[in-house]
Structure formats: C-alpha cells, structure tokens
Amino acid sequence: MRNEIILISILPALLLSPLVFAAPGEAYGIVTNVVDGDTIHVQIQGYDSRIGNITVRLADVDSPEMSTPKGLDSRNYAYQVLNGSFVSLDLDDDTGKDRYCRWVAVVFLQKQDGTLANFNRMLVDSGHACIWDFKNNEFDPATWWNWTIPSTACRKDSPGINDSGSCSDGSLVGSTSSRKYHYSCCQWVKEISPGNVIKFNSSQDARNQGYVPCKVCSPP
Ligand SMILES: [Zn+2]
C-alpha cells in the first residue's frame, strides 16, 4: 500500500521530466498582464515548469512611455489584443534576458485560421511602437516584412547611430556596474542608471581602467 502511494506521487514527476530538462528556447502560454505596449507577463504552459510566469520585453520595438497619452494608447491596444490570449514566444537565443531580467522575444498570436500573427510587427503597423533594432539579439525586424520595412513604419534610431550600429559622437562613457565602454550615443547608454555613468577622456583612458569596447557601438 505504502509503495503504491509513493509510486502514484512520483508518477507525475516522471511524466514531466522531459519538459523539465528541456533547454529554454521556444515557449508558449497565456498572457496574464500587459504592463505597457512592449512589456507583458506570460504564464508559460507545457514547456518548462521552472519558468512559470515570466516578464517578456518585446524584441526590437519601443512603445511610448506610459506617462504620455500615446503610451496609454499603446498599452490599451496591447491589452485588447493580448490579454488572456494564447501566445507563442520566439525567445532570443543570443541574450536571453535583458538587464531588467525580462525575456526578450517576438510574440506570436494564433489566428482563427491557425496561422500566426507577429504581434511585434502589429504594434509597429498600428502605429503603437517604433522599430528599435538592437543588434545584440538574434532578431532582424526587416524579416517581419519580408525584408522591406514599410516607409510608414516609425524608426527609433538614436542620433548619430548609423545602420551598422556605430556612432560618430566622440565622447566615451561607461557604467560603474559593467566593464563596457560606449560612445555616449549608443543605445545601451540609455540603459545605464544616471548615477552609474562615468566619462572617459579617451579610449586609452577607458582601457587603462579595465574597460572593453561595446560590440554594438564599437568605439575605438
Ligand atoms: Zn555601446
């Protein structure tokens, strides 16, 4: 009797074990909260029981701040389309999570006909987000439109940053909490908390202090 009880209690764990050992890659689940236009919570299902409820930052798009009317519009749009919906996630295999521990992903919605709709693209097409192409993840937003981004799409390209991701503003900065140094116009500099920003006189100055060049903005 006792052995039977033990067997019954460990059986579900045995059945789940292939899922438990799966490496994070693709996932699916239900949207349980919409924080703003480009940040959602997803309850992961049938994938990896360790993951559970995760925060997802939509890759390569940027919605207006929630303190603005456009930010609220964008959040309302995402809420109407996504909240309670079943979504598939293409998780970024290059970076995984961003520095706020949000999983970076392209979010796909299952349509009535069984095909998938790319919600990151829907946000841009509907005017609720700009494209912000981070070069450090696996995604290239151009692929969402078969390599031709419509001219009407909003592009968020930081001043001085060209297509190859480098920028020409000469000043160099870093963060006290990392070992990378950047051009001050690099997209990653916006993510450094103001209290942590340090300035360098030259590349040599940065290197002497143990810093290495950012691969996105490629300072000398
Ligand atoms: Zn940089």
py3Dmol code that shows the C-alpha trace and the ligand (Angstrom):
import py3Dmol

protein = """\
ATOM      1  CA  MET A   1       0.000   0.000   0.000  1.00  0.00           C
ATOM      2  CA  ARG A   2       2.718   2.407   1.037  1.00  0.00           C
ATOM      3  CA  ASN A   3       4.740   1.601  -2.124  1.00  0.00           C
ATOM      4  CA  GLU A   4       1.699   2.216  -4.286  1.00  0.00           C
ATOM      5  CA  ILE A   5       1.204   5.648  -2.752  1.00  0.00           C
ATOM      6  CA  ILE A   6       4.837   6.528  -3.398  1.00  0.00           C
ATOM      7  CA  LEU A   7       4.560   5.356  -6.998  1.00  0.00           C
ATOM      8  CA  ILE A   8       1.405   7.404  -7.566  1.00  0.00           C
ATOM      9  CA  SER A   9       3.016  10.502  -6.103  1.00  0.00           C
ATOM     10  CA  ILE A  10       6.202  10.313  -8.188  1.00  0.00           C
ATOM     11  CA  LEU A  11       4.471   9.300 -11.441  1.00  0.00           C
ATOM     12  CA  PRO A  12       3.524  12.864 -12.476  1.00  0.00           C
ATOM     13  CA  ALA A  13       7.124  13.961 -11.854  1.00  0.00           C
ATOM     14  CA  LEU A  14       8.427  11.159 -14.100  1.00  0.00           C
ATOM     15  CA  LEU A  15       6.000  12.103 -16.867  1.00  0.00           C
ATOM     16  CA  LEU A  16       7.057  15.762 -16.667  1.00  0.00           C
ATOM     17  CA  SER A  17      10.782  15.112 -16.617  1.00  0.00           C
ATOM     18  CA  PRO A  18      11.407  15.518 -20.391  1.00  0.00           C
ATOM     19  CA  LEU A  19       9.908  19.010 -20.104  1.00  0.00           C
ATOM     20  CA  VAL A  20      11.887  19.881 -17.006  1.00  0.00           C
ATOM     21  CA  PHE A  21      15.159  19.115 -18.743  1.00  0.00           C
ATOM     22  CA  ALA A  22      14.350  20.959 -21.966  1.00  0.00           C
ATOM     23  CA  ALA A  23      16.660  23.915 -22.587  1.00  0.00           C
ATOM     24  CA  PRO A  24      14.902  27.311 -22.861  1.00  0.00           C
ATOM     25  CA  GLY A  25      14.323  28.207 -26.492  1.00  0.00           C
ATOM     26  CA  GLU A  26      10.769  28.494 -27.709  1.00  0.00           C
ATOM     27  CA  ALA A  27       7.827  28.706 -25.330  1.00  0.00           C
ATOM     28  CA  TYR A  28       4.083  29.287 -25.242  1.00  0.00           C
ATOM     29  CA  GLY A  29       1.458  30.316 -22.737  1.00  0.00           C
ATOM     30  CA  ILE A  30      -1.297  32.728 -21.731  1.00  0.00           C
ATOM     31  CA  VAL A  31      -0.827  36.493 -21.383  1.00  0.00           C
ATOM     32  CA  THR A  32      -1.752  37.334 -17.773  1.00  0.00           C
ATOM     33  CA  ASN A  33      -0.876  41.044 -17.706  1.00  0.00           C
ATOM     34  CA  VAL A  34       0.016  43.878 -20.072  1.00  0.00           C
ATOM     35  CA  VAL A  35       2.416  46.293 -18.364  1.00  0.00           C
ATOM     36  CA  ASP A  36       2.776  48.647 -21.315  1.00  0.00           C
ATOM     37  CA  GLY A  37       2.812  48.413 -25.109  1.00  0.00           C
ATOM     38  CA  ASP A  38       6.006  46.409 -25.259  1.00  0.00           C
ATOM     39  CA  THR A  39       6.086  44.557 -21.910  1.00  0.00           C
ATOM     40  CA  ILE A  40       3.783  41.693 -20.932  1.00  0.00           C
ATOM     41  CA  HIS A  41       3.525  38.853 -18.419  1.00  0.00           C
ATOM     42  CA  VAL A  42       3.070  35.325 -19.769  1.00  0.00           C
ATOM     43  CA  GLN A  43       2.145  32.210 -17.812  1.00  0.00           C
ATOM     44  CA  ILE A  44       4.271  29.569 -19.549  1.00  0.00           C
ATOM     45  CA  GLN A  45       2.494  26.263 -20.157  1.00  0.00           C
ATOM     46  CA  GLY A  46       3.639  22.773 -21.066  1.00  0.00           C
ATOM     47  CA  TYR A  47       7.202  23.789 -21.559  1.00  0.00           C
ATOM     48  CA  ASP A  48       9.471  24.041 -18.595  1.00  0.00           C
ATOM     49  CA  SER A  49       7.953  24.039 -15.113  1.00  0.00           C
ATOM     50  CA  ARG A  50      10.854  26.094 -13.756  1.00  0.00           C
ATOM     51  CA  ILE A  51       9.909  29.099 -15.856  1.00  0.00           C
ATOM     52  CA  GLY A  52       6.291  29.688 -14.734  1.00  0.00           C
ATOM     53  CA  ASN A  53       5.125  33.297 -15.034  1.00  0.00           C
ATOM     54  CA  ILE A  54       7.651  35.407 -16.916  1.00  0.00           C
ATOM     55  CA  THR A  55       8.001  39.051 -17.931  1.00  0.00           C
ATOM     56  CA  VAL A  56       8.529  39.456 -21.667  1.00  0.00           C
ATOM     57  CA  ARG A  57      10.056  42.517 -23.339  1.00  0.00           C
ATOM     58  CA  LEU A  58       9.025  42.558 -26.986  1.00  0.00           C
ATOM     59  CA  ALA A  59      12.188  42.489 -29.083  1.00  0.00           C
ATOM     60  CA  ASP A  60      13.289  45.395 -31.267  1.00  0.00           C
ATOM     61  CA  VAL A  61      10.237  47.613 -30.724  1.00  0.00           C
ATOM     62  CA  ASP A  62       9.695  50.578 -28.437  1.00  0.00           C
ATOM     63  CA  SER A  63       6.345  51.942 -27.264  1.00  0.00           C
ATOM     64  CA  PRO A  64       5.941  55.477 -25.906  1.00  0.00           C
ATOM     65  CA  GLU A  65       6.348  55.985 -22.155  1.00  0.00           C
ATOM     66  CA  MET A  66       3.285  55.241 -20.013  1.00  0.00           C
ATOM     67  CA  SER A  67       3.389  58.818 -18.677  1.00  0.00           C
ATOM     68  CA  THR A  68       2.237  60.033 -22.133  1.00  0.00           C
ATOM     69  CA  PRO A  69      -1.217  59.700 -23.806  1.00  0.00           C
ATOM     70  CA  LYS A  70       0.401  57.712 -26.647  1.00  0.00           C
ATOM     71  CA  GLY A  71       1.905  55.333 -24.109  1.00  0.00           C
ATOM     72  CA  LEU A  72      -1.560  54.674 -22.648  1.00  0.00           C
ATOM     73  CA  ASP A  73      -2.987  54.153 -26.174  1.00  0.00           C
ATOM     74  CA  SER A  74      -0.261  51.686 -26.914  1.00  0.00           C
ATOM     75  CA  ARG A  75      -0.863  49.777 -23.684  1.00  0.00           C
ATOM     76  CA  ASN A  76      -4.639  49.703 -24.343  1.00  0.00           C
ATOM     77  CA  TYR A  77      -4.037  48.307 -27.828  1.00  0.00           C
ATOM     78  CA  ALA A  78      -1.721  45.586 -26.493  1.00  0.00           C
ATOM     79  CA  TYR A  79      -4.206  44.814 -23.697  1.00  0.00           C
ATOM     80  CA  GLN A  80      -7.149  44.413 -26.089  1.00  0.00           C
ATOM     81  CA  VAL A  81      -5.231  42.149 -28.448  1.00  0.00           C
ATOM     82  CA  LEU A  82      -3.146  40.154 -25.986  1.00  0.00           C
ATOM     83  CA  ASN A  83      -4.652  39.975 -22.511  1.00  0.00           C
ATOM     84  CA  GLY A  84      -5.851  36.414 -21.852  1.00  0.00           C
ATOM     85  CA  SER A  85      -4.674  35.311 -25.302  1.00  0.00           C
ATOM     86  CA  PHE A  86      -2.623  32.247 -26.096  1.00  0.00           C
ATOM     87  CA  VAL A  87       0.761  33.286 -27.495  1.00  0.00           C
ATOM     88  CA  SER A  88       3.887  31.610 -28.819  1.00  0.00           C
ATOM     89  CA  LEU A  89       7.214  33.179 -27.962  1.00  0.00           C
ATOM     90  CA  ASP A  90      10.361  33.197 -30.062  1.00  0.00           C
ATOM     91  CA  LEU A  91      12.816  33.790 -27.227  1.00  0.00           C
ATOM     92  CA  ASP A  92      16.099  35.489 -28.056  1.00  0.00           C
ATOM     93  CA  ASP A  93      18.839  32.874 -28.140  1.00  0.00           C
ATOM     94  CA  ASP A  94      21.647  35.456 -28.135  1.00  0.00           C
ATOM     95  CA  THR A  95      20.930  37.465 -24.989  1.00  0.00           C
ATOM     96  CA  GLY A  96      18.017  35.578 -23.359  1.00  0.00           C
ATOM     97  CA  LYS A  97      17.019  38.261 -20.879  1.00  0.00           C
ATOM     98  CA  ASP A  98      17.687  41.993 -20.879  1.00  0.00           C
ATOM     99  CA  ARG A  99      19.324  43.780 -17.960  1.00  0.00           C
ATOM    100  CA  TYR A 100      15.953  44.100 -16.209  1.00  0.00           C
ATOM    101  CA  CYS A 101      15.595  40.280 -16.286  1.00  0.00           C
ATOM    102  CA  ARG A 102      12.832  40.480 -18.891  1.00  0.00           C
ATOM    103  CA  TRP A 103      12.818  37.741 -21.518  1.00  0.00           C
ATOM    104  CA  VAL A 104      13.437  39.293 -24.941  1.00  0.00           C
ATOM    105  CA  ALA A 105      11.062  37.762 -27.503  1.00  0.00           C
ATOM    106  CA  VAL A 106       8.965  38.075 -30.618  1.00  0.00           C
ATOM    107  CA  VAL A 107       5.342  37.351 -29.646  1.00  0.00           C
ATOM    108  CA  PHE A 108       3.078  35.412 -31.999  1.00  0.00           C
ATOM    109  CA  LEU A 109      -0.716  35.224 -31.771  1.00  0.00           C
ATOM    110  CA  GLN A 110      -2.655  32.253 -33.062  1.00  0.00           C
ATOM    111  CA  LYS A 111      -5.189  33.485 -35.632  1.00  0.00           C
ATOM    112  CA  GLN A 112      -8.604  31.867 -36.386  1.00  0.00           C
ATOM    113  CA  ASP A 113      -7.198  30.122 -39.489  1.00  0.00           C
ATOM    114  CA  GLY A 114      -4.380  28.568 -37.460  1.00  0.00           C
ATOM    115  CA  THR A 115      -1.638  30.831 -38.828  1.00  0.00           C
ATOM    116  CA  LEU A 116       0.477  33.018 -36.541  1.00  0.00           C
ATOM    117  CA  ALA A 117       0.458  36.811 -36.433  1.00  0.00           C
ATOM    118  CA  ASN A 118       3.640  38.600 -35.343  1.00  0.00           C
ATOM    119  CA  PHE A 119       2.496  40.980 -32.587  1.00  0.00           C
ATOM    120  CA  ASN A 120       5.790  42.935 -32.558  1.00  0.00           C
ATOM    121  CA  ARG A 121       5.078  43.838 -36.196  1.00  0.00           C
ATOM    122  CA  MET A 122       1.380  44.529 -35.406  1.00  0.00           C
ATOM    123  CA  LEU A 123       2.487  47.125 -32.828  1.00  0.00           C
ATOM    124  CA  VAL A 124       4.549  48.945 -35.464  1.00  0.00           C
ATOM    125  CA  ASP A 125       1.923  48.575 -38.245  1.00  0.00           C
ATOM    126  CA  SER A 126      -0.760  50.027 -35.961  1.00  0.00           C
ATOM    127  CA  GLY A 127       1.445  52.999 -35.026  1.00  0.00           C
ATOM    128  CA  HIS A 128       1.792  51.931 -31.364  1.00  0.00           C
ATOM    129  CA  ALA A 129       5.558  51.369 -31.410  1.00  0.00           C
ATOM    130  CA  CYS A 130       8.699  52.288 -33.301  1.00  0.00           C
ATOM    131  CA  ILE A 131      11.260  49.810 -34.569  1.00  0.00           C
ATOM    132  CA  TRP A 132      14.327  49.868 -32.332  1.00  0.00           C
ATOM    133  CA  ASP A 133      16.712  47.329 -33.752  1.00  0.00           C
ATOM    134  CA  PHE A 134      19.073  46.117 -31.045  1.00  0.00           C
ATOM    135  CA  LYS A 135      21.983  44.459 -32.821  1.00  0.00           C
ATOM    136  CA  ASN A 136      22.875  42.219 -29.878  1.00  0.00           C
ATOM    137  CA  ASN A 137      19.848  39.929 -30.246  1.00  0.00           C
ATOM    138  CA  GLU A 138      19.075  37.295 -32.858  1.00  0.00           C
ATOM    139  CA  PHE A 139      16.236  39.247 -34.463  1.00  0.00           C
ATOM    140  CA  ASP A 140      16.195  41.473 -37.536  1.00  0.00           C
ATOM    141  CA  PRO A 141      12.899  43.396 -37.739  1.00  0.00           C
ATOM    142  CA  ALA A 142      13.226  43.622 -41.563  1.00  0.00           C
ATOM    143  CA  THR A 143      12.347  39.905 -41.734  1.00  0.00           C
ATOM    144  CA  TRP A 144       8.916  40.681 -40.238  1.00  0.00           C
ATOM    145  CA  TRP A 145       8.016  42.392 -43.561  1.00  0.00           C
ATOM    146  CA  ASN A 146       9.906  40.042 -45.909  1.00  0.00           C
ATOM    147  CA  TRP A 147      12.974  42.306 -45.739  1.00  0.00           C
ATOM    148  CA  THR A 148      11.174  45.519 -46.755  1.00  0.00           C
ATOM    149  CA  ILE A 149      10.225  47.683 -43.792  1.00  0.00           C
ATOM    150  CA  PRO A 150       7.344  49.950 -44.918  1.00  0.00           C
ATOM    151  CA  SER A 151       8.276  53.620 -45.250  1.00  0.00           C
ATOM    152  CA  THR A 152       5.382  54.469 -42.907  1.00  0.00           C
ATOM    153  CA  ALA A 153       6.938  52.476 -40.040  1.00  0.00           C
ATOM    154  CA  CYS A 154       8.340  54.579 -37.215  1.00  0.00           C
ATOM    155  CA  ARG A 155      12.077  54.014 -36.737  1.00  0.00           C
ATOM    156  CA  LYS A 156      13.790  54.781 -33.473  1.00  0.00           C
ATOM    157  CA  ASP A 157      17.345  55.367 -34.469  1.00  0.00           C
ATOM    158  CA  SER A 158      19.374  57.193 -31.876  1.00  0.00           C
ATOM    159  CA  PRO A 159      21.045  60.396 -33.080  1.00  0.00           C
ATOM    160  CA  GLY A 160      24.433  59.594 -34.564  1.00  0.00           C
ATOM    161  CA  ILE A 161      23.852  55.853 -34.805  1.00  0.00           C
ATOM    162  CA  ASN A 162      24.031  54.595 -38.362  1.00  0.00           C
ATOM    163  CA  ASP A 163      22.838  51.280 -39.781  1.00  0.00           C
ATOM    164  CA  SER A 164      25.948  49.426 -38.738  1.00  0.00           C
ATOM    165  CA  GLY A 165      25.326  50.473 -35.152  1.00  0.00           C
ATOM    166  CA  SER A 166      28.331  52.753 -34.740  1.00  0.00           C
ATOM    167  CA  CYS A 167      28.080  56.436 -33.954  1.00  0.00           C
ATOM    168  CA  SER A 168      30.348  59.357 -34.539  1.00  0.00           C
ATOM    169  CA  ASP A 169      29.903  61.446 -31.391  1.00  0.00           C
ATOM    170  CA  GLY A 170      33.384  61.423 -29.889  1.00  0.00           C
ATOM    171  CA  SER A 171      32.641  61.233 -26.156  1.00  0.00           C
ATOM    172  CA  LEU A 172      33.033  57.902 -24.380  1.00  0.00           C
ATOM    173  CA  VAL A 173      31.140  56.667 -21.338  1.00  0.00           C
ATOM    174  CA  GLY A 174      30.731  53.539 -19.246  1.00  0.00           C
ATOM    175  CA  SER A 175      28.869  52.207 -16.247  1.00  0.00           C
ATOM    176  CA  THR A 176      30.332  51.580 -12.819  1.00  0.00           C
ATOM    177  CA  SER A 177      28.385  48.290 -12.841  1.00  0.00           C
ATOM    178  CA  SER A 178      29.834  46.848 -16.068  1.00  0.00           C
ATOM    179  CA  ARG A 179      33.156  46.609 -17.933  1.00  0.00           C
ATOM    180  CA  LYS A 180      31.990  48.004 -21.307  1.00  0.00           C
ATOM    181  CA  TYR A 181      32.646  51.479 -22.637  1.00  0.00           C
ATOM    182  CA  HIS A 182      30.492  53.133 -25.288  1.00  0.00           C
ATOM    183  CA  TYR A 183      30.035  56.142 -27.485  1.00  0.00           C
ATOM    184  CA  SER A 184      27.672  58.376 -25.489  1.00  0.00           C
ATOM    185  CA  CYS A 185      25.008  57.977 -28.214  1.00  0.00           C
ATOM    186  CA  CYS A 186      24.989  54.136 -28.030  1.00  0.00           C
ATOM    187  CA  GLN A 187      21.540  52.636 -27.379  1.00  0.00           C
ATOM    188  CA  TRP A 188      22.966  50.837 -24.341  1.00  0.00           C
ATOM    189  CA  VAL A 189      23.955  54.093 -22.659  1.00  0.00           C
ATOM    190  CA  LYS A 190      20.247  54.894 -22.164  1.00  0.00           C
ATOM    191  CA  GLU A 191      20.002  51.756 -20.025  1.00  0.00           C
ATOM    192  CA  ILE A 192      22.721  52.900 -17.586  1.00  0.00           C
ATOM    193  CA  SER A 193      21.280  54.483 -14.436  1.00  0.00           C
ATOM    194  CA  PRO A 194      22.413  58.127 -14.300  1.00  0.00           C
ATOM    195  CA  GLY A 195      24.236  57.609 -11.006  1.00  0.00           C
ATOM    196  CA  ASN A 196      26.400  54.898 -12.566  1.00  0.00           C
ATOM    197  CA  VAL A 197      27.583  56.803 -15.663  1.00  0.00           C
ATOM    198  CA  ILE A 198      31.309  57.525 -15.837  1.00  0.00           C
ATOM    199  CA  LYS A 199      33.048  59.514 -18.582  1.00  0.00           C
ATOM    200  CA  PHE A 200      36.370  58.712 -20.191  1.00  0.00           C
ATOM    201  CA  ASN A 201      38.838  61.154 -21.752  1.00  0.00           C
ATOM    202  CA  SER A 202      39.853  58.684 -24.454  1.00  0.00           C
ATOM    203  CA  SER A 203      39.729  55.010 -25.446  1.00  0.00           C
ATOM    204  CA  GLN A 204      43.096  54.626 -23.758  1.00  0.00           C
ATOM    205  CA  ASP A 205      41.660  56.093 -20.567  1.00  0.00           C
ATOM    206  CA  ALA A 206      38.796  53.546 -20.662  1.00  0.00           C
ATOM    207  CA  ARG A 207      41.108  50.628 -21.391  1.00  0.00           C
ATOM    208  CA  ASN A 208      43.512  51.672 -18.645  1.00  0.00           C
ATOM    209  CA  GLN A 209      40.598  51.418 -16.221  1.00  0.00           C
ATOM    210  CA  GLY A 210      39.893  47.851 -17.357  1.00  0.00           C
ATOM    211  CA  TYR A 211      37.003  48.619 -19.730  1.00  0.00           C
ATOM    212  CA  VAL A 212      36.479  46.878 -23.075  1.00  0.00           C
ATOM    213  CA  PRO A 213      34.720  48.348 -26.158  1.00  0.00           C
ATOM    214  CA  CYS A 214      30.977  47.697 -26.616  1.00  0.00           C
ATOM    215  CA  LYS A 215      30.316  45.435 -29.578  1.00  0.00           C
ATOM    216  CA  VAL A 216      27.197  47.385 -30.582  1.00  0.00           C
ATOM    217  CA  CYS A 217      28.649  50.900 -30.985  1.00  0.00           C
ATOM    218  CA  SER A 218      32.280  49.732 -31.499  1.00  0.00           C
ATOM    219  CA  PRO A 219      34.253  52.652 -30.091  1.00  0.00           C
ATOM    220  CA  PRO A 220      37.997  52.643 -30.888  1.00  0.00           C
TER     221      PRO A 220
END
"""
ligand_1 = """\
1
ZN
Zn 27.749 50.674 -26.951
"""
view = py3Dmol.view(width=600, height=400)
view.addModel(protein, "pdb")
view.setStyle({"model": 0}, {"cartoon": {"style": "trace"}})
view.addModel(ligand_1, "xyz")
view.setStyle({"model": 1}, {"stick": {}})
view.zoomTo()
view.show()
